[in-house]
């Protein structure tokens, strides 16, 4: 028997496309998918929920600090629309506390102002990621989990002007 989750709302969320000085993007491997080294689907961009009464721009910097240990970045762009994705069937009722059918996301392009040494995945007591690297923006759709690929393809086009040394 399949349960119907279509009545569940989307969780408000922000995402960060963090560009380094060479125009490459930070991707991180989910700690709960440790065997994804080099394989598609285990890598993603930093993202997280928007707290009550929090603006998206503030939320994206907070999420960077929580997930990668630094918010030493400045916002250089924003995708003009909210993007949504639905969770795959096996995660519905389980992921996101079982309260959401997916996420409604506001995406930001940011320029990293620090050094690689500032990136600390162990800054949070329960790290979401266990590895990170710089990737070409065009790689995003291939690296992403299936259910996030469409969004990552949109971001690869939308944020292409920022994928330059700067």
N, C-alpha and C positions, 0 to 999 in steps of 0.2 A: 504494500500500500504506500503510495506516494503522498506525502503531506503537501498542502498548498501553502507556499510562503509569499504569494504575490501581495498579500495585505501588509506585509512588513515594510517599514520605511527604509530609505537609504540613509546611511550614517554620514553626517557632514564631515568632510575630510579635506586635508590639504596635502599637496605633494611638492617635492623639491627636485628640480633638475639643476644640480649643482655643477657648474662649469669651472674647471681649473684655468690657469693662465694660458695653457696650450689649447683651450677650447674643447677639452675632453670632459666627459660626464662621470660623476661618481655613481657606481652601481655597487650594491652590497648583496651578499649571499645570505639568505635566510638561515638562521641557526637551526630551524626545524627541518631543513632540507640539506643536511651536510654532505650528501653524496652527489650534489649537483655541480661539483667542480667541473668547469668547462662545458657542462651540459646546459641546454636550453631549459628555462623554466625556474631556475633556482635563484635568479638574480632580480633585484628590483631597485627602484628609486626610493629614497626616504619619503615616508608619508605617515600621516597620523590624524587622529580625530581633532576636531575643533571643540574646545571647551565652551561651556555656556558663557555668553557675553564676551567671547574672544573674537577679534577680527582675524580674517584669514592670513593677512600678512604677519601679524604677531604669532599666529599659530605655526606658520611654516618655520619661523626662526626657532621657536620653542622645540618643535619636533626635531629639527636638525641637532640642537643641543642634546636632546634626550637620546636620539638614535645613533649619532656619530660623534658625540662628545664635544662638538663645537658649533657655534652659530656665527663664526667669523666669516660672514658673507654679507653681500648686499643684494637686494632684489633688483634685477635688471629687466625683468619682463614678467608678464602674466598672460596666461591663455585667457582669451576673452569670454569663454563660456565655461559653465560647470560641466564636467564630464562624469558619466555614471558607468558603473559596471555591476553586473549581477554575480554573486558567488556561484561557483559550480554546485551541482546538486549535492555532492558529498559533504560540502561545507555548510549548507543551509541548515539552520537550527543549531549549529555547532560553533562556527567561527563568529567573531564579533559579539560574543555573549549570547548568540542565538536570537538577538533582538532585531537584526537587520537582514535585508535580502541582498545587500551590496553596499556600495559607497557612492556618494555624490561628492566629486572632488574639484577643488580649485587648485590649479597648477601654477607654479612660479618658476621662472628661470632666475638663478642666483649666480653671482660670481664669487668663488671662494677666494678669500683675501689672506688666508693663512698658509701654513706649510703642511705637508703630509703628516708630519709628526703630531699635529694637533688633532688628527682624526683618531678617536679612541672609541672603539666599539664596546669596550668594557666599562664605560662611564656610568651606565645604568646597571643596577643589580641584577636585572633580568634582560640581558642583551637580546635584541631581535635578530642581529646579524653576527656571523662568525668570521666573515672575510669581506674585503672590499677591494676595488680596483678602479682605475680610470678606463673608460671605454669610449669609443666613438659614438656620437649621438645616433647615427644610422643603425648601430647594433641593437638598440633598445628593444625593438619588437621581437627579435630572435631570442634575446636573453630572458624575456619576461615570461611569467606563467601564462598559459593559454588565455585565461579569462581577463588578463590585463593587456594583451597584445594590441588590441584595437586602440586603446588609449595611448599606449606607447608609440604606436605608428602616427597618431595625430600629433603627439608631442615632438616627434622627430622632425616633422614638417614645420609645425608652429614655431619651434625654438631654433630652427636651423640658422637664422641670422646671428645667434649667440655662440655658435660652435666655431668660433675663430679665436686665435690668440688675442688676449686682451688684458 
